[in-house]
Amino acid sequence: MRSAAALTAALLPALAAAAPTSNTQLTTRDAPSPPPRIVSVSYSGSGCPSAAPGVDQTGDANGIALRMNAFEARTTTQADASVNCQAHLSIAGSAAGWQVGVKDVSVKGHLVLDPGASLDYYVQSFWSEDADKTSTIKGTLSNTGAAPLDQDVTAHSTVPDAQVAYSPCTGAKGTVGLLNVNFRVALQADGSQYGYFGKDPDTTASESWTYVWRRC
């Protein structure tokens, strides 16, 4: 169902730790050949607990998409209003002398908001080998209209070049590292306002991202 409510979006890339700037930035089409591979993927978080993650993965080391079948947030209780799903990807098989980081992020799902309510979402990426360098994107979807909002939504944002959290420089063994990407939503509603983010009969909460490589 699509309502006439006004949906406004604000995207705020927030820098937790900038990547070094001494290396030459390459375009997203520059990448090691042959491309590295994803060795393993695991999950954690209230929206995809490790015991039963309910996640469908597509894509490869060039870009990945996660469909989170059990990911639902609602304002019925404070605990249910904030939900997260963190993916842990072990990546290997790269040529020596490369670094990689998350560059473009898209999130999708079904959103229900009473007038005045909003949804904050966060996508945080970091490498376990260098966890102090973290990139965080924050976005907000708000119902600024007078009628309830009930529709599928998609939001996209790009990490600025200076804020990409890069992996360590790959060595002769080709190990890239363990990439952690945490997707979290938090519904903001006062009093009797209702909010929901997740799925409907034809939509499931999902996220996808692509990478940027550089020489090191």
ROVOPA-612170 format. One record per residue (C-alpha): residue in three letters; x negated, y, z. Coordinates in Angstrom, 2 decimals. Each point is the difference from the previous one (the first is absolute). Layout:
BEGIN
REC   resn        c1        c2        c3
REC    ALA         X         Y         Z
...
END
This chain:
BEGIN
REC   resn        c1        c2        c3
REC    MET      0.00      0.00      0.00
REC    ARG     -1.36      3.42     -0.92
REC    SER      1.19      3.01      1.96
REC    ALA      0.00      3.71     -0.78
REC    ALA     -2.12      0.80      3.04
REC    ALA     -3.16      2.03     -0.51
REC    LEU     -3.23     -1.97      0.35
REC    THR     -3.21      1.93      0.46
REC    ALA     -3.46     -1.51      0.02
REC    ALA     -3.23      1.33      1.42
REC    LEU     -3.32     -1.80     -0.44
REC    LEU     -2.92      0.85      2.23
REC    PRO     -3.32     -1.81     -0.55
REC    ALA     -1.73      0.11      3.37
REC    LEU     -3.72     -0.50      0.29
REC    ALA     -1.23     -2.07      2.92
REC    ALA     -3.54     -0.42     -1.34
REC    ALA     -1.31      1.11     -3.36
REC    ALA     -2.08     -2.23     -2.21
REC    PRO     -3.57      1.07     -0.77
REC    THR     -0.25      2.55     -2.80
REC    SER     -3.54     -0.71     -1.15
REC    ASN      1.04     -2.62     -2.56
REC    THR      1.31      0.90     -3.44
REC    GLN      3.79     -0.40     -0.24
REC    LEU      1.05     -2.19     -2.94
REC    THR      3.39     -0.23     -1.65
REC    THR      2.46     -2.71      0.98
REC    ARG     -0.89     -1.84     -3.22
REC    ASP     -3.56     -0.54      1.20
REC    ALA     -0.28     -3.32      1.80
REC    PRO     -2.42     -2.93      0.34
REC    SER      0.12     -2.71     -2.63
REC    PRO      1.12     -2.68      0.51
REC    PRO      2.56      1.38      2.46
REC    PRO     -0.13     -1.25      3.60
REC    ARG      2.64     -2.34      1.37
REC    ILE      2.24     -0.07      3.05
REC    VAL     -1.21     -2.99      2.03
REC    SER      2.74      0.04      2.63
REC    VAL      2.88      2.09      1.32
REC    SER      1.52     -0.03      3.48
REC    TYR      2.61      2.18      1.69
REC    SER      0.88      1.43      3.39
REC    GLY      2.56      2.42      1.43
REC    SER      3.64      0.13      1.02
REC    GLY      1.14      0.15     -3.63
REC    CYS     -2.03     -3.07     -1.05
REC    PRO     -1.12     -2.01      3.03
REC    SER     -2.77     -2.49     -0.76
REC    ALA      2.18     -2.94      1.04
REC    ALA      2.58      0.80     -2.69
REC    PRO     -1.19      2.94     -2.13
REC    GLY      2.76     -0.18     -2.62
REC    VAL     -2.27      1.76     -2.52
REC    ASP     -0.24     -0.63     -3.73
REC    GLN     -3.33      1.08     -1.48
REC    THR     -0.69      0.84     -3.64
REC    GLY     -3.02      1.56     -1.68
REC    ASP     -3.75     -0.41      0.41
REC    ALA     -3.11      1.96      0.92
REC    ASN      0.98      2.71     -2.51
REC    GLY      3.32      0.71      1.72
REC    ILE      2.34     -1.81      2.33
REC    ALA      3.70      0.08      0.89
REC    LEU      1.66     -1.38      3.13
REC    ARG      3.72     -0.67      0.25
REC    MET      0.88     -0.12      3.70
REC    ASN      3.17     -2.06      0.26
REC    ALA      0.37      0.33      3.78
REC    PHE     -0.94      3.69      0.28
REC    GLU      2.90      1.97      1.51
REC    ALA      0.11      3.08      2.24
REC    ARG      3.17      1.42      1.53
REC    THR      0.89      2.47      2.72
REC    THR      2.03     -2.41      2.12
REC    THR     -2.85     -0.16      2.54
REC    GLN     -3.26      1.91      0.44
REC    ALA     -2.02     -3.14     -0.65
REC    ASP      1.82     -0.72     -3.27
REC    ALA     -0.46      3.58     -1.26
REC    SER     -3.73     -0.53     -0.72
REC    VAL     -1.22     -3.03     -1.96
REC    ASN     -3.36     -0.84     -1.57
REC    CYS     -1.64     -2.59     -2.22
REC    GLN     -3.79     -0.25     -0.27
REC    ALA     -1.69     -1.98     -2.76
REC    HIS     -3.55     -1.28      0.40
REC    LEU     -1.72     -0.78     -3.32
REC    SER     -3.36     -1.73     -0.31
REC    ILE     -1.57      1.07     -3.31
REC    ALA     -3.13     -1.49     -1.57
REC    GLY     -1.65     -0.79     -3.32
REC    SER     -1.08      3.52     -0.96
REC    ALA     -3.12      0.99     -1.85
REC    ALA     -2.60      1.65      2.24
REC    GLY     -0.06      3.75      0.49
REC    TRP      3.72      0.87      0.21
REC    GLN      2.44      1.46      2.53
REC    VAL      3.81     -0.04     -0.14
REC    GLY      2.86      1.70      1.83
REC    VAL      3.78      0.37     -0.14
REC    LYS      0.95      2.90     -2.31
REC    ASP      3.71     -0.08     -0.95
REC    VAL      2.83     -1.19      2.24
REC    SER      3.70     -0.55     -0.73
REC    VAL      2.70     -1.05      2.46
REC    LYS      3.55     -1.06     -0.81
REC    GLY      3.09     -1.06      1.91
REC    HIS      3.64      0.67      0.78
REC    LEU      0.55      3.08      2.17
REC    VAL      3.04      1.01      2.03
REC    LEU     -0.10      3.34      1.82
REC    ASP      2.66      2.07      1.70
REC    PRO     -0.26      3.77     -0.59
REC    GLY     -3.01      1.37      1.88
REC    ALA     -1.71     -3.38      0.38
REC    SER     -3.33     -0.82     -1.63
REC    LEU     -2.50     -2.79     -0.62
REC    ASP     -3.73      0.41      0.53
REC    TYR     -2.27     -2.53     -1.66
REC    TYR     -3.72     -0.58      0.31
REC    VAL     -2.48     -2.00     -2.07
REC    GLN     -3.38     -0.44      1.65
REC    SER     -2.96     -1.76     -1.60
REC    PHE     -3.41     -0.91      1.38
REC    TRP     -2.69     -2.67     -0.34
REC    SER     -0.81     -2.15      3.02
REC    GLU     -3.71      0.40     -0.74
REC    ASP      0.29      3.80      0.36
REC    ALA      3.20      0.58      1.98
REC    ASP     -0.93      3.57      0.99
REC    LYS      0.66      1.09     -3.58
REC    THR      3.77     -0.02     -0.26
REC    SER      2.35      1.54     -2.55
REC    THR      3.58      0.78      1.03
REC    ILE      2.87      1.19     -2.17
REC    LYS      3.17      1.33      1.65
REC    GLY      3.28      0.60     -1.81
REC    THR      3.42      1.18      1.16
REC    LEU      3.40     -0.60     -1.59
REC    SER      2.76      2.19      1.46
REC    ASN      3.73      0.32     -0.49
REC    THR      0.49      3.77     -0.18
REC    GLY      3.55     -0.21     -1.34
REC    ALA      3.39     -0.12      1.66
REC    ALA      0.93     -3.56     -1.01
REC    PRO     -1.53     -3.34      0.99
REC    LEU     -2.72     -1.29     -2.30
REC    ASP      0.10     -3.63     -1.18
REC    GLN     -2.34     -0.82     -2.89
REC    ASP     -3.17     -1.69     -1.24
REC    VAL     -3.08      2.20      0.27
REC    THR     -3.54     -0.08     -1.37
REC    ALA     -2.84      2.23      1.20
REC    HIS     -3.47      0.26     -1.52
REC    SER     -3.13      1.77      1.13
REC    THR     -3.67      0.15     -0.93
REC    VAL     -2.89      0.08      2.46
REC    PRO     -2.22      3.02     -0.74
REC    ASP     -3.49     -0.94     -1.18
REC    ALA     -1.67      1.30      3.16
REC    GLN      2.32     -2.04      2.23
REC    VAL     -0.37     -3.46     -1.56
REC    ALA     -1.25     -2.55      2.54
REC    TYR     -2.62     -1.94     -1.96
REC    SER     -1.32     -3.48      0.66
REC    PRO     -3.65     -0.60      0.81
REC    CYS     -2.28     -0.18     -3.03
REC    THR      0.11     -3.51     -1.45
REC    GLY     -3.22     -1.97      0.06
REC    ALA     -1.39     -2.94     -1.94
REC    LYS      2.56     -2.41      1.50
REC    GLY      2.88      2.08     -1.41
REC    THR      1.90      0.25      3.30
REC    VAL      2.27      3.06      0.00
REC    GLY      1.45     -0.36      3.49
REC    LEU      3.25     -0.24      1.95
REC    LEU      2.51      2.66     -1.01
REC    ASN      2.80      0.87      2.44
REC    VAL      3.08      1.87     -1.24
REC    ASN      2.66      0.87      2.57
REC    PHE      3.46      1.18     -1.11
REC    ARG      2.18      1.47      2.76
REC    VAL      3.34      1.80      0.01
REC    ALA      1.60      2.01      2.81
REC    LEU      3.60      1.19     -0.11
REC    GLN      0.71      3.39      1.55
REC    ALA      3.62      0.50      1.14
REC    ASP      1.68      1.86      2.85
REC    GLY      2.95     -1.14      2.07
REC    SER      2.50     -1.93     -2.09
REC    GLN     -1.85      0.49     -3.32
REC    TYR     -0.62     -3.28     -1.82
REC    GLY     -2.97     -0.98     -2.11
REC    TYR     -1.09     -3.17     -1.76
REC    PHE     -2.85     -1.00     -2.31
REC    GLY     -0.46     -3.46     -1.53
REC    LYS      2.05     -1.98     -2.46
REC    ASP      3.40     -0.27     -1.64
REC    PRO      1.38     -2.63     -2.41
REC    ASP     -2.26      1.12     -2.86
REC    THR     -2.97      1.67      1.74
REC    THR     -2.69     -1.17      2.42
REC    ALA     -2.48      2.20      1.85
REC    SER     -3.30     -0.08     -1.88
REC    GLU     -3.31      1.75     -0.32
REC    SER     -2.67     -0.01     -2.68
REC    TRP     -3.38      1.57     -0.42
REC    THR     -2.84      0.31     -2.48
REC    TYR     -3.71      0.57      0.51
REC    VAL     -2.79      2.27     -1.07
REC    TRP     -3.59     -1.25     -0.39
REC    ARG     -3.30      1.86      0.10
REC    ARG     -3.69     -0.84     -0.34
REC    CYS     -2.14      0.01      3.12
END
